[in-house]
Amino acid sequence: MKNIKTIIPVSELQSRASAVIEQVRKTRQPVVVTLHGRGAAAVVDLDFFQGTIITNEEKEFPDWEKRLERAERETRAGRAVSLRSLKAKKKA
C-alpha cells in the first residue's frame, strides 16, 4: 500500500461516503478502507475497476501476451481505441 495516499477507517466512509466517492472520481486515486485497523476494501474509480476486470478476462486467453503486444504496437501506431468507444460499440 506504499502508493496509496488515502487510508480511512470504515466509520469515516460511513459518515462521508459521498465526499469520498467524489474525491475518487476527481483524483482517480483509490481510497483504502480499514476495518479494525487493517486494510479491508478499496474505493476505486469505476473506469479503473472495469479496465481491471477486462484485463483479467483477457488474461484468461492462452495467447494473452501476444494480444497485449499487438495492442501495444497498435497504440504506438495511433490505432488505439478508447474504453468509452469500445463500450459504446459493444452496446450497439
C-alpha positions, -999 to 999 in steps of 0.1 A, spaced: 0 0 0 30 22 -4 15 42 -34 -19 46 -17 -22 82 -5 -56 80 14 -64 54 40 -96 59 61 -114 38 87 -148 24 77 -165 47 102 -153 77 81 -165 61 49 -199 56 66 -202 92 75 -186 108 44 -194 83 16 -205 109 -10 -174 130 -3 -150 100 -5 -166 88 -38 -164 123 -53 -127 125 -43 -120 92 -60 -139 104 -91 -120 136 -93 -85 124 -85 -88 88 -98 -68 78 -68 -81 48 -48 -90 52 -11 -83 22 11 -108 15 38 -97 -1 71 -117 -23 95 -103 -28 129 -71 -11 118 -64 -33 88 -70 -28 51 -103 -43 42 -115 -27 10 -108 0 -16 -130 26 -32 -117 29 -68 -127 48 -99 -153 29 -119 -133 31 -152 -103 17 -135 -123 -11 -120 -139 -20 -153 -105 -19 -170 -91 -42 -144 -119 -67 -150 -114 -66 -187 -77 -71 -183 -82 -101 -161 -107 -115 -186 -82 -111 -214 -55 -129 -194 -77 -160 -195 -69 -164 -232 -38 -186 -237 -23 -161 -262 -29 -130 -240 7 -120 -241 7 -119 -279 -26 -100 -278 -11 -74 -254 20 -70 -276 -3 -64 -306 -24 -38 -287 8 -20 -276 20 -19 -312 -14 -6 -324 -14 20 -296 21 33 -306 9 34 -342 -20 56 -332 -47 30 -338 -58 28 -302 -95 26 -292 -107 43 -260 -125 23 -234 -155 46 -238 -158 39 -276 -153 2 -270 -182 2 -245 -204 21 -270 -195 -3 -298 -204 -33 -276 -238 -18 -266 -248 -12 -303 
